[in-house]
Amino acid sequence: MAFWALALAISIVTLAAMLVPMLRRSQDLRARAAYDLDVYKDQLAALDSDLERGVITAEEADQTRIELSRRVLAADAALASSEQSGMAPRAATSFALAGAFGAILASLGLYFYLGSPDLEDAPLAPRLEEARAMAEANRPTQDFAEAMTATRMPAPEIDPQDAALLGQLESVLASRPDDVQGQRLLARSYMQVGRHIEGRQIQQRLVGQLGPEVTAADLSALAEYMVVAAGGYVSPDAEDVLDRVLQRDPADWFARYYKSRAFVQNGQTDVAVELLNGLAADASTPPALAAAVREDLATLRPGFGPTADDIAAAEAMSAEDRAAMIASMVDGLDARLAEEGGDAEGWIRLIRARLQLGEATQAQAALARARAALVDAPAALDAVEQFAAEVGL
């Protein structure tokens, strides 16, 4: 109902804007010409009276009469012209009125033919979601992206010794299809020699084979292989795998990083920057990944990143000094968790960082402290226990 009321109001305002100036112009012209004619006639009548009273001479009266007569003729002609031209605005008004109503009727007919007047108003949120779903449907699939990447990339040159080792591993696994560790190794080996599509396919078969018993680490590896095989593009299929990883392990570094890429591809730059900021602030983020995070942030958020002095200082550091700096940051995380406590993500970051530094004993100690700290938070404790099982603690 509101739609029809609004449409009617717009039509009335449009018609008024068209007709009022046309009518007003014709009336104004006639009124001005008639007024001028009456004034000049009154002046002619007053002229004879002024002559009789001796106010003006006969010569002046003749000159004035000639001028007034000329003005009377001009005003009379203007009045006649306005009356004749007044027919045109009325005809134009009728034509414009008929045209406007015709356009309105044609629009209504077209709307009833193409539109759906019985449908209720659609809220903005569902329409935005529908538009997002349409955009998702138009994104290239994983297979398409891999095929396009393969046409652009030259075939990898594999060292004969590596090729022989891959052949031996394939032969062994052909008779041992249930060898999960062997399948993981084979997939990783293919990725390392540049045969990315084969590596992705093997890892995907492994994930399907494991079914509900698949680990977050296996899913994370599959997502990474999919992105690499697609030339850095995060397909809808890869994004689904990333979501599965983050449901199991919200702290997974690579899943968070590739998810940020997906957000950038979908135009959600602010969300991507938020994810990248979290990775940049995470002391346990692997150095190579942290460098990629800084590069992405520098692109998405100008002004972010190390200054020239910071880069020079880092380059001047020895490997031992850099390792000491990383260890110091991990110790800081450890101390903060000891003093303030933390959630499952914080404890998982600490345990992972200890393992990355090769400190298995400290990782075991951190796991014991997490169990004690999260005893009253079953869901968080379950997440930590699941992570510990995945990394073999």
N, C-alpha and C positions, 0 to 999 in steps of 0.2 A: 504493500500500500504506500509506503514511504517513497518507493521508486516512482510510482505513477504521479504522486503529488509533486515531487521534484521535477519530473519531466513536464508536467502541465505548467508549473511556475516558470520554468525556463522558456517554454514556448510563448507564454504571455508577455514576458519581458522582452523577448526578441521581436515579437510583432509590434509592441509599443515603440521600441527603439527605431523600427523601420517606418512606422506610419506617422508618428507625431511630427517629426521634422517636415515631412512632405505636406501635411495639412497646414501646419503653422506658416510655412513659407508662402503659400498661396494667399491666405487670409491677410498676412502682413503687407504684401504687395498691394492688394486692393485697398486696404485701409489707408495706406500712406498716399496713394494717388488721389483718392477721393478727398482727403483732407486738404491737400495742396490746391485742388480745383476750387474748393469752397473758399479758401483764403484769397485766392486771386480774384474770384468774382466779387467778394466783399470789398476788396481794394478798388476794383473798377467802379463799384457803386459809390464808394466814398470819394472818388476822384471828382465826379460831377459836383458833389456838394462843396468840395474844397474850392472848385473853380467859381461857383456862384458866390461864395463868401469872400472871394478875392485872396484866398490864402496862397494860391499859385497863379501864374500867368497862363494864358491860352497856349503859348508855345510849350511851356513846361508840361501842361496837361496833355497836349498831343504826344509829346515824347514818352511821358509816363504811360499813356493809354496804349501806345504801340508796344512798349516793353511788357505791360501786363497782359495784353492780348496774346503776345507770343508765348508767355508763360502759361496762359490758360489753354492755348492749343497744345502745348507740350504736356501739361498735366492731363488733359482730356485724352490725348493719345496714349499716355502711360496707363490711364484707367482702363481704356479699351483693350490695351495689350494685356493687362493683368487679368481682365475677365476672360479674354480668349485663351491665355496661357493657363488659366485656372482649370480648364478642361483637361489639360495634360496631366497635372498632378493627380486629379481624381481618377483618370484612367490608369495612371501608373500605380496609384494606391490600390485600385481594384485588382490590377494585374499582380502587384506584389502580394496582396492579401490572398488571392487565389493560389499563387505560387507557394506561399508559405504554408497554407493549409494542405496543399497537395504534397509538399515535402514531408509534412507531419504525418499525413495518412500513409505515404509511401514508406516512411521509416517504421511506422507501427506495423504495416503489413510485413516488411522485411524482418522485423523483430519477432513477430509471431511465427514466421516461417522458419527462421534460423535459431531464435532464442528459446528460452524455457521460462515463460513468465510465472509458472507455478512453483518454480524452485525457490527455496528460502535463500536469504543472503548467506554467502559463504564467508566465514571469519577469515582474517588475514593469515593466522597461523597455519591452518590446513592448506591454504593456497600456496604458502611459502614451502611447506613440506612437499606438496605435489610438484612444485617447480624443482625442488632439490632432487626428488626421485626421478624426474625426467632428465635432469642433468646427469644423474648417476647412470641412467640407462644408456646415455650417449657416450659414456666413457669407454675407451678401448678395453677389451678383455685382456687377460694375461697372455693367452695364445697369440692374439693379434700383435700385442706389444713385443713379444719375443720374436715373432716372425719379422717384424719391421726392424728390430735391433739386429737380427741375424743378417739382414740384407745390407746393413750399413757397416757391420763389423767384419773385418777379415777373419778367416778361419785361424784359430790359434795354432801356433807351431809348437808341438809337443816333443820334448826330448825323447829320443828312442828308449832310453832307460826308463823314463817315467811311463811311457806307453807300455813297456813290457811289464812293469809292476802293476799297472792298472789292469792289464789283461790277466795276470795271475790272480789278482784279487777278485776279478769278476768270475773266473773259473772256480775259485774256492767257494764263493758265495752262491754260485749256481746250484751247488749240492747242499748248501746250508741256508735255505731261504728264511729261517727263523733267527738268524744271527743278527741281532739288532745292532750291536756294536760294529760289526763288519759293514752293515748297510750305512751306518753313519759315517764311517771312515771312507767308504767308497764315494758317497755323495760329496763329502768335503774334499776328497782328492780331485774329483772332477772339477769342482769350483776352483781349486788352486791352479789347475793347468789351463783354465780358461774355457772349459767346455761347460758353460753355465747352464744351458738348457738341460743337458743330461743330468747334471748335479741336482737341479731343481726337481726333475722327474723322479730321481731315486729317493730324494728326501720326502717327496709327496707320497710316494708309494709306502714308505716307512711309516709316515704319519697315519695313513689309512690303515695300515696293517696293525698298528698299535691300538687304534680305536680309542675307547675311553681311558686307556692306560697311558696315552701319550703325555709326555712331560711338557712343561712350558719351554724348556730349553730346545726340545725338538721342534716345537711350533715356531719359536723365535728364529731358529736356523732356517726353517722353511720360508718364513716371511722374508728374511734377508736374501736367501737365494732367489726368490721370486723377483725382488726389486732389482737385484744385480742382473738377472737374466733379461729383464725388461729394460735394461739400459738406464736404470735409476728411476723409472716411472713406477708409481705405486698404483697398481690396478685395483679395481673393486675386489677381486679375489684375494689379492695380497692384503688389502685393508681388513677384510674379514678375518684373516689369520692373525693379523696384528691385534685386533680386538680380542680374539681368543687368548692371546698371550697376556695382554694387559689385564684381563679378567682374572687370570691365575697369578700373575706377578706384576703388579702395577709399577714396580721399581725397575723392570727390565730396561737396560740402557738402550739397546738397539731398537726394541719395539717402540719406545718413546720417541727415538730419533726419527725412525721411518714414519711413524704416525704424524709427526710434525710436517714431514714432507707431503703427506696426503692432505693435511689441512691447507698447506700452501697451494697445492694443485687445485683444491676446491674453493680457493678464494678466502679461506678463513685464516688470514695472516695473524690476527691478534691471538687466536688460540695456539697457532704454531709457535709464536714468540714466547708465549707462556710456558709451553712444554720445553722449548730450548733453554729458556732461563733456568728452569728446574735442573736440566742436565748440566748447564754451566756452573750452577751453584753446588752440584753434587761432587764432593771431593773424591768419590770412588769411581767417577766416570773415567773409563780408560783414556789415556793421553791422546791416542790417535782419534778417537771419537770426539773428545773434547775439542780438538783442533777443528774438526769438521763443524761442530756446533758453533764455534766462534766465527767461522767463515760464513755460515748461514745467517747468524745474527747480524753480522756486519752488513750483509746484503739486505736483510729484512728490516733492520733497525739501524739506519745510518748513525754513526757516532759510537756504536758499541764496539768493544774489542780493545785489545791492548794498544797502547801508544807505541811510538817508535822507541821510546826509552825502555818500555817494558820488554819489547822484542829484543833490543840490544842486551838488556840484562839477562834475559833467558838464554840467549845464545852464548853469553859469556860464562854461564854456569857449567860446571862439569857434570857428568852423569851422576856422580855421587851426590852433588849438591841438589840436583833435581829430585833424586830419590829421597833425600832427606826432607825436602820440602813436602813431597807427597805424603811421606810417613808422618810428618808433623800435622798435616791436615787431617789424616785419618785418626791420629791421636786426639786431635781436637774434637772430632765427632764422637769418639769413645768417651771422652771426659764429659761432653755435653749430655750424652745419654745417661751417664752415671749420675750426674747431678740433677738433671731435669726430667729424666725418663723420656719415653718416646713411643711412637706407634710401631706397627709391624714394619712399615716401610723403612723407618730409621734403623731398626735393628738389622733388617735384611741388607741395607746398604753397608753397615759396619761389617757384617759377616763376609759379604762379598768382597769388600775392600781388603780385609785381612787375607782372604784367599788369594786375591790378586797380587798381594805383596809376598806371597809364599809363607805366610805366618799361620799355618794350620792350627798350631796350639792355641794362639790367641783367638782364632776363629771359633774353636771349640769352647773357649772360655766365654766369648761373647754370646754364643748360643745358650750356654748355661745361664748367663745373666738375663738374657731375653726371656727364657722360660720362667725365671723367678719374677721378673718385672711384669710379665703379661699374664700371670696366673689368674687374675680376675677379668681378663679380656679373652674369652675363648676363641672368638673369631680371629683376632689378631694373632693369638698363639698358634692357631691352626695354620695360618698363612706362613708363619715363621717355620713351623715344623715341616710344611710341604716344601718350602725352599731348601731347608736343610737336607731333606731326603733327596731332592733333585741334584744337589751338589755333592752328595755322598757323605754328609756329616752324621 
